[in-house]
Amino acid sequence: MKTIFAVDDCDMSLTVVEFALGDQYAVHTINSTLKMFDLLEEILPELILLDLYMPDMTCQDVMARLKANERHAEIPVIIISGTRNADVIAECTRMGAVHFIPKPVMDPDDFHNQILPWL
């Protein structure tokens, strides 16, 4: 079973991701980017779903730290956020994020279809 990290500080968003993907993937819901980096020492997921605005690290900081470590530099990162700040989204994409999915995630099938190319 493929592993996905869902990283978001909103419990409801993590619940939605778990509901949408939990039957088909091993989904680790993580409420802190620092916890995500700790878990990356033990588990390498096939995909990271990352909220754009986390309280402990910016998206740019997360992307830079991921890409700086060859062990997890190639893990695809999909940004999930309610923001429509095109500059921030573009910066995270420039730094290696592969896709952007706007919140709220409403349709589990559509959500799954959007992440499928990177699994």
C-alpha positions as CSV (number, residue, x, y, z in Angstrom):
1,M,0.0,0.0,0.0
2,K,1.4,3.4,-1.0
3,T,2.0,6.0,1.8
4,I,0.8,9.6,1.8
5,F,1.6,12.3,4.4
6,A,-1.2,14.8,4.9
7,V,0.3,17.8,6.6
8,D,-2.2,20.4,7.8
9,D,-2.8,22.3,11.1
10,C,-6.6,22.0,10.6
11,D,-8.1,18.8,12.0
12,M,-11.1,19.0,9.7
13,S,-8.8,19.1,6.6
14,L,-6.9,16.1,7.9
15,T,-10.2,14.2,8.5
16,V,-11.3,15.0,4.9
17,V,-8.1,13.7,3.4
18,E,-8.2,10.6,5.6
19,F,-11.8,10.0,4.5
20,A,-11.1,10.5,0.8
21,L,-7.9,8.4,0.6
22,G,-7.7,6.2,3.7
23,D,-9.3,3.2,2.0
24,Q,-6.7,3.0,-0.8
25,Y,-3.5,4.4,0.9
26,A,-1.7,4.5,4.2
27,V,-2.4,8.1,5.1
28,H,-0.4,9.6,7.9
29,T,-2.2,12.8,9.2
30,I,0.3,15.2,10.6
31,N,-0.5,18.6,12.2
32,S,3.0,20.0,12.2
33,T,5.8,20.3,9.5
34,L,8.4,19.6,12.2
35,K,6.6,16.4,13.1
36,M,6.6,15.6,9.4
37,F,10.3,15.9,9.2
38,D,10.7,13.7,12.2
39,L,8.5,11.0,10.6
40,L,10.5,11.3,7.4
41,E,13.4,9.8,9.2
42,E,11.4,6.6,9.6
43,I,9.0,6.5,6.7
44,L,9.4,7.7,3.1
45,P,6.0,8.4,1.6
46,E,5.1,8.3,-2.1
47,L,3.4,11.7,-1.8
48,I,3.2,14.7,0.6
49,L,0.0,16.8,0.7
50,L,1.0,20.1,2.3
51,D,-1.1,22.9,3.6
52,L,0.3,26.2,2.3
53,Y,0.2,28.0,5.6
54,M,1.5,26.1,8.6
55,P,2.3,27.8,11.9
56,D,5.8,26.2,12.3
57,M,7.3,26.6,8.8
58,T,6.5,28.4,5.6
59,C,5.8,26.4,2.5
60,Q,9.0,27.8,1.0
61,D,11.0,26.7,4.1
62,V,9.5,23.2,3.9
63,M,10.2,22.9,0.2
64,A,13.8,24.1,0.6
65,R,14.4,21.6,3.5
66,L,12.8,18.7,1.5
67,K,14.8,19.4,-1.6
68,A,18.1,19.8,0.3
69,N,18.0,16.2,1.5
70,E,18.6,13.7,-1.2
71,R,16.8,11.0,0.8
72,H,13.4,12.8,0.3
73,A,14.2,15.4,-2.4
74,E,12.2,13.4,-5.0
75,I,9.0,13.0,-3.0
76,P,6.2,14.9,-4.9
77,V,4.6,17.6,-2.9
78,I,1.0,18.8,-3.6
79,I,0.0,22.1,-2.0
80,I,-3.5,22.2,-0.6
81,S,-4.8,25.6,0.6
82,G,-7.7,27.9,0.8
83,T,-5.5,30.8,-0.4
84,R,-5.6,32.2,-3.8
85,N,-2.3,34.0,-3.4
86,A,-0.8,33.4,-6.9
87,D,2.6,34.6,-5.9
88,V,3.0,32.3,-3.0
89,I,1.6,29.3,-5.0
90,A,4.0,30.1,-7.8
91,E,7.0,30.3,-5.5
92,C,6.2,26.9,-4.0
93,T,5.8,25.5,-7.4
94,R,9.1,27.0,-8.5
95,M,10.7,25.4,-5.5
96,G,9.4,21.9,-6.5
97,A,5.7,21.5,-5.6
98,V,4.0,19.5,-8.4
99,H,0.4,20.6,-8.1
100,F,-2.0,22.9,-6.2
101,I,-5.4,21.8,-5.0
102,P,-7.8,24.5,-3.6
103,K,-9.6,24.0,-0.3
104,P,-12.2,23.0,0.6
105,V,-11.9,19.5,-0.8
106,M,-15.5,18.6,-1.6
107,D,-15.5,15.6,-3.9
108,P,-13.4,12.6,-2.7
109,D,-13.3,11.1,-6.2
110,D,-12.1,14.4,-7.8
111,F,-9.5,14.8,-5.1
112,H,-8.2,11.3,-5.7
113,N,-8.1,11.9,-9.4
114,Q,-6.0,15.0,-8.9
115,I,-3.3,13.3,-6.8
116,L,-3.3,10.0,-8.8
117,P,-0.7,11.2,-11.4
118,W,1.9,11.6,-8.7
119,L,1.5,8.2,-7.0
